[in-house]
């Protein structure tokens, strides 16, 4: 049986983050063709919300918690990201990928902003059947806050640990993690403290590039490496070829 692959498509890759609710149709079509040409792989895809979720989550202050004054934001924010998920799934299916959308709102639970449970047995069975589950950043209910936002990067970190993925890739709109414009080839828990990661220029309620690296460092501490690369190198990642990006890994694994 083939090795399981977990692929994250950044919100800035599949949407135009400076224009609310606008798809980057060129990139999405490109990704659908790349993934569809490799449909024999056992794969789960996670995508970010981009301009389909961050504006709504910010407007309703979902990350601060949910109560009577902003409860309507749960439906509105989830509707936005569900709409994006449907567009991503439709594009993937048009490219030949047997994709099916999975909404974390229905099967996840958080505590004080951190994902503590996500039903994964269905995802494993889907992959066994040749189906590609497609999850996304979403509103989920939270034992402390009422509800919160769980990012695609949190989902990647959770799935990587719980499901035992050993090939984890994050497609972004930059060639890797940058330092003065140059790609950092390897990040470990030991050298991460010396990095300066800038904030996004557009609203990102889930932490942007800094949040992404922090989540992947948690995987590295658990002995699971991840790779961050430019979206145009997605095929190289899936084919296990060099992609010129950043590897985030544990101590002593710096290849």
Steps between C-alpha positions, in 0.01 A plus 500: 500500500637844406623750757244752622555861393359806676494810278407848623395765249546845650214745497726751325554243225140420410338839572586864446546600863470872425155450341231347719344184358705485179655174377842487332359287221830470311686351794210280603475358149877442496485312830205291385697385196813425705310302764270328252802368309612327821167365621647159584649644819318457833450865579319739730482868408451791739452855374506837667209743503669800340259776404200269555528473878738745662289815438188340651687353798663835567173695468323275752808461727462122494853442632406685821219255562132477415201609706157651453640823348684332209340157465388585146863506396523121532263443209633787290865404540438130445289576193789699352758225547254229394444691176875507437528129578232422244690697236827322585334157487330581169832608348680189627230273364519675163872421503435130551535479879235303692463781756232531770462797736518446878394784732676510841200679656318167499769279653751709692521646851739754649601620845609863541580538134688172453370199312464205738287259296425432136330185375760330278365150440290628212807662341701177519216302343458757224867473408480121506218525244696734276312813606688822583352674807521879470487684835529869569550758772164540671296610799485224762339488840724557799462389862637829635411761238171365367647490151828594334686488171722201425749575224600267223846491658356376830320230306825398330680479833221291656460265204874457467523376859178302530493332159871436461565691178870498416482711184358843580524793261377858513457683169533878543538814291869531599786256425545407867567672831703807416781686677592826324344367182685169504348160573597342832562137395452340842322616817526303823378566855861593575543778241141626487556754778736700282246550220308819434166431338303798377124540532267480202398825331137390489284374788577144609330403824696176524857628520632516144848367427604515864205282600583259220859452618395461864256223410757317288758527779258307719508224241880517491514452878289187450750370245291588192648719230311733271594690187403851389534596134362719223172385353663456159723229653208291628562234238864473610390445860247233401763328285754515786733723298693806629274805516736770625289575807535467878506178699384523862637208692624374834853514636753291307285467184628776279508342157 
